[in-house]
Amino acid sequence: MGGDTDLLLERHRPLLKYDSHESYFADSAAELTDWKACRLRRGKTVIAEASPRDGTPKLSLDFLGPEEYGNGEQVKETDALGDAEDDYADAVREMHQDPSYRNRMYGRAVADPGGQLWLQYWFFYFYNDYNLIGGLFGAGLHEGDWEMVQLRLTEAGAPDYAVYAQHKEAGVRRWDQVDVLPGSERPIVYVARGSHASYFEPGKHPTEAWFDWADGKRRSPEVKLEIVREEKDEWRWILWPGQWGDTRKPRPISLPFDSDSPTGPCRHAQWEDPRELAPDLPAAARAVRRPTEAVAPVTLTKAEARREGDRLLIEYEARAADRRALRGLVVTLNSPDDKAPPRTRTIETDRPAGAVEWPRPIDPSKHYDVHVSAAFDDHLATASVRSEVGPVT
């Protein structure tokens, strides 16, 4: 494998379409080694850290390896990377503005044991916030997140099937059923809000535990492809067997969508055999799951943002078809004038109509787009409504 597969990987590089409320994007895995508060731990022992103290080795991707670290210490599978200060939003907001970290994916071509070639694309997210209604529902939260999609190729080098990872399962489509960027052979991937599961089309998708929103309304950035070269020293980190994050789900009390921080790509079964993610091809491609609607629809009939000086106010009206009570609004604020990622906040309110205020001052000189969803009892969330506010003139 070499130049030909590099061309194929670039030709079929996915286009990621994010949800309107997404705040964590596919970036360089180095964010979790280089952020100033990150460290590599074994239990309570710090092995390395991004901001070294007392002679501790400096943490970086280059420090990681499949069997030993940069200082010669042996690797254990229980070793974990983590943000010691749990300041995920601030970390990503700062790191994502740096072009050396922003918008990255990792591609590799691999033959399965039967000799068929696959293209794999891996995405790293600093934080998994499977929290469709913001801070009202503290579940499905974990540090670090690895997601992926893969394409199977024919002998002629053309895709015939696409497999998108979705939590513990995968979606499968024939290639002729996959939406591609017009004028290209690049598949479109709709990234679910917070969970980062990958879907073939936008909407609300059922899962084994709950549902995913993937509305695709956030502007799609170009995500740079980095091609993995396992045989080269600079890619030793991709074979590190530890955990990308130090989150442990509550035990014995946890919800079905709670999970520990993930291990890296090399610890997933499809790394060695891509067929493991969709073992029943082509039958799996016939079991297409479509986006669904809630049994008891909830709607946000009004969500209009306006500014008063440096204050942002959102006038809203939310309704449920049954007696579900409103719990709050999920508000995502983004400025196209700013390289920083959007901010998402949950504003609690039980009034079905009225006005709420964004908790921080906004810059009077900037344009903003505002996406709002309403959250009801039983954690049912509405689709988002967009509005815009201009600068003070």
Residue pairs with C-beta under 8 A, 6 or more apart in sequence:
1 109
1 111
4 157
5 109
5 117
5 119
6 227
8 109
8 119
8 153
8 157
9 107
9 108
9 109
9 119
9 121
9 225
9 227
10 107
10 225
11 185
11 186
12 119
12 151
12 159
12 185
12 186
12 187
13 105
13 107
13 121
13 186
13 223
13 225
14 105
14 121
14 149
14 186
14 187
14 188
14 189
14 223
15 181
15 186
15 187
15 188
15 189
15 220
16 26
16 105
16 123
16 189
16 191
16 220
16 221
16 223
17 188
17 189
17 190
17 191
17 202
17 216
17 218
17 220
18 25
18 191
18 216
18 218
18 220
19 190
19 191
19 192
19 193
19 194
19 213
19 214
19 215
19 216
19 217
19 218
19 384
20 193
20 215
20 217
20 218
20 332
20 371
20 384
20 386
21 193
21 194
21 213
21 330
21 332
21 342
21 344
21 371
21 373
21 384
22 191
22 193
22 194
22 218
22 332
22 342
23 89
23 92
23 129
23 332
23 341
23 342
23 343
23 344
24 88
24 92
24 125
24 126
24 127
24 128
24 129
24 145
24 194
24 196
24 341
25 92
25 96
25 102
25 103
25 125
25 221
25 341
26 103
26 104
26 105
26 123
26 124
26 125
26 147
26 191
26 196
26 223
27 92
27 95
27 96
27 101
27 102
27 103
27 104
27 124
27 125
27 126
28 100
28 101
28 102
28 104
28 124
29 61
29 104
29 106
29 124
29 237
29 244
30 60
30 61
30 101
31 91
31 92
31 95
31 101
31 124
31 126
32 38
32 81
32 83
32 124
32 126
32 143
32 144
32 244
32 245
33 40
33 50
33 59
33 60
33 61
33 63
33 64
33 81
34 50
34 59
34 60
34 61
34 95
34 101
35 50
35 83
35 91
35 94
35 95
36 50
36 51
37 50
37 51
37 83
37 84
37 85
37 87
37 91
38 49
38 50
38 59
38 81
38 82
38 83
38 84
39 46
39 47
39 48
39 49
39 50
39 59
39 81
39 82
39 84
40 46
40 47
40 48
40 49
40 59
40 63
40 64
40 69
40 79
40 80
40 81
40 242
41 47
41 79
41 80
41 81
41 82
41 246
42 76
42 78
42 79
42 80
43 78
46 56
47 56
47 57
47 69
47 73
47 79
48 56
48 57
48 58
48 59
48 63
48 69
48 70
48 71
49 56
49 58
49 59
49 84
50 58
50 59
50 60
52 58
52 59
57 63
57 69
57 70
57 71
59 81
60 70
61 237
62 70
62 234
62 236
62 237
63 69
63 70
63 71
63 237
64 70
64 75
64 236
64 237
64 240
64 242
65 75
65 236
65 237
65 239
65 240
66 75
66 236
66 239
66 240
66 241
66 266
67 74
67 75
68 74
68 75
69 75
75 240
75 241
75 242
76 242
77 241
77 242
77 263
78 242
78 243
79 242
79 243
80 242
80 243
80 245
80 246
80 261
81 144
81 242
81 243
81 244
81 245
81 246
82 143
82 245
82 246
82 247
82 261
83 91
83 143
86 143
88 126
88 127
88 143
89 127
89 343
91 126
92 126
92 127
92 341
93 340
93 341
93 343
95 101
95 102
95 126
96 102
96 339
96 340
96 341
97 339
97 340
102 221
103 221
103 222
103 223
103 224
104 124
104 223
104 224
104 226
105 121
105 122
105 123
105 223
105 224
105 225
105 226
106 121
106 122
106 123
106 124
106 225
106 226
106 227
106 228
106 238
106 265
107 119
107 120
107 121
107 122
107 225
107 226
107 227
107 228
108 119
108 120
108 122
108 227
108 228
108 230
109 117
109 118
109 119
109 120
110 117
110 118
110 120
110 271
110 272
110 274
111 117
111 118
112 118
112 273
112 274
112 275
113 273
113 275
114 275
116 152
116 153
117 152
117 153
117 157
118 150
118 151
118 152
118 153
118 274
119 150
119 151
119 153
119 159
120 148
120 149
120 150
120 270
120 271
120 274
121 148
121 149
121 150
121 225
122 146
122 147
122 148
122 265
123 146
123 147
123 148
123 196
124 144
124 145
124 146
124 244
125 144
125 145
125 146
125 147
125 196
126 143
126 144
126 145
127 141
127 142
127 143
127 144
127 145
128 140
128 141
128 142
128 143
128 144
128 145
128 194
128 195
128 196
129 140
129 141
129 194
130 139
130 140
130 141
130 194
130 195
130 257
131 137
131 138
131 139
131 140
131 141
131 194
132 193
132 194
132 210
132 211
132 212
132 213
132 330
132 375
132 379
132 381
133 327
133 328
133 330
133 346
133 373
133 375
133 379
133 381
134 328
134 330
134 344
134 345
134 346
134 375
135 346
136 327
136 328
136 346
136 348
136 375
136 379
137 375
137 379
139 255
139 257
139 258
140 194
140 195
140 255
140 257
140 258
140 259
141 247
142 245
142 247
142 249
142 258
142 259
142 260
142 261
142 262
143 244
143 245
143 246
143 247
143 261
144 243
144 244
144 245
144 247
144 261
144 262
145 196
145 244
145 245
145 262
146 244
146 262
146 263
146 264
146 265
146 268
147 165
147 191
147 196
147 197
147 198
148 165
148 198
148 265
148 268
148 270
149 162
149 163
149 164
149 165
149 187
149 189
149 198
150 162
150 163
150 270
150 274
150 277
151 159
151 161
151 162
151 163
151 175
151 187
152 159
152 160
152 161
152 162
152 163
152 274
152 281
153 159
153 160
154 160
158 175
159 175
159 178
159 185
160 174
160 175
161 172
161 173
161 174
161 175
161 278
161 281
161 282
161 285
162 172
162 173
162 174
162 175
162 178
162 187
162 200
163 170
163 171
163 172
163 274
163 277
163 278
164 170
164 171
164 172
164 173
164 189
164 197
164 198
164 199
164 200
165 197
165 198
165 277
166 192
166 197
166 198
166 199
166 205
166 207
166 212
167 195
167 197
167 207
167 208
167 209
167 257
168 208
169 208
170 277
170 278
170 284
171 198
171 199
171 200
171 288
171 289
172 278
172 281
172 284
172 285
172 287
173 200
173 285
173 288
174 282
174 285
177 200
177 285
177 288
178 187
178 188
178 200
179 187
179 188
179 200
179 201
180 186
180 187
180 188
181 188
188 200
189 198
189 199
190 198
190 199
190 200
190 201
190 202
190 214
190 215
190 216
191 197
191 198
191 199
191 214
192 198
192 199
192 205
192 212
192 213
192 214
193 212
193 213
193 214
193 215
195 212
195 257
197 205
197 207
197 212
197 214
199 205
199 212
199 214
199 291
201 290
201 291
202 214
202 215
202 216
202 291
203 214
203 215
203 290
203 291
203 292
204 211
204 212
204 213
204 291
204 292
204 293
204 294
204 383
205 211
205 212
205 213
205 214
205 289
205 291
205 292
206 289
206 292
207 257
208 256
209 255
209 256
209 257
210 256
210 257
210 379
211 292
213 381
213 383
215 383
215 384
217 371
217 384
217 386
218 334
218 342
228 235
228 238
229 235
230 238
230 239
238 264
238 265
238 266
239 264
239 266
240 264
240 266
241 263
241 264
241 266
241 267
242 263
242 264
243 260
243 261
243 262
243 263
244 261
244 262
244 263
244 264
245 260
245 261
245 262
246 261
247 260
247 261
248 260
248 261
249 258
249 259
249 260
250 258
265 271
269 276
269 277
270 276
270 277
275 281
278 284
294 380
296 320
296 321
296 322
296 324
296 380
297 320
297 321
298 318
298 319
298 320
298 321
298 324
298 374
298 376
298 380
298 381
298 382
299 318
299 319
299 320
299 374
299 382
300 316
300 317
300 318
300 372
300 373
300 374
300 382
300 383
300 384
300 385
301 317
301 318
301 319
302 315
302 316
302 317
302 353
302 385
303 314
303 315
303 316
303 329
303 370
303 372
303 385
303 387
304 314
304 315
304 316
304 387
305 312
305 313
305 314
305 368
305 370
305 372
305 387
305 388
305 389
306 312
306 313
306 315
306 389
307 313
307 362
307 364
307 389
307 392
309 364
309 392
310 361
310 362
310 363
310 364
311 357
311 358
311 361
311 362
312 333
312 357
312 358
312 362
312 368
312 370
312 389
313 355
313 356
313 357
313 358
314 329
314 331
314 347
314 355
314 356
314 357
314 358
314 370
314 372
315 354
315 355
316 329
316 353
316 354
316 355
316 356
316 372
316 374
317 352
317 353
318 326
318 329
318 352
318 353
318 374
318 376
318 382
319 352
320 326
320 376
320 380
324 376
324 377
324 378
324 380
325 350
325 376
325 377
326 349
326 350
326 351
326 352
326 374
326 375
326 376
327 348
327 350
327 375
327 376
327 377
328 346
328 347
328 348
328 349
328 350
328 374
328 375
329 346
329 347
329 349
329 356
329 372
329 373
329 374
329 375
330 344
330 345
330 346
330 372
330 373
330 374
330 375
330 381
330 384
331 344
331 345
331 346
331 347
331 356
331 358
331 370
331 371
331 372
332 342
332 343
332 344
332 345
332 370
332 371
332 372
332 384
333 342
333 343
333 344
333 345
333 358
333 362
333 368
333 370
334 341
334 342
334 343
334 368
334 369
334 370
334 371
335 363
335 366
335 367
335 368
335 369
336 367
336 369
337 365
337 366
337 367
338 366
345 358
345 359
346 375
347 356
347 357
347 358
347 359
349 356
362 368
364 391
364 392
365 391
365 392
366 391
367 388
367 389
367 390
367 391
368 388
368 389
369 386
369 387
369 388
370 386
370 387
370 388
370 389
371 384
371 385
371 386
372 384
372 385
372 387
373 381
373 382
373 383
373 384
373 385
374 381
374 382
375 381
375 382
376 382
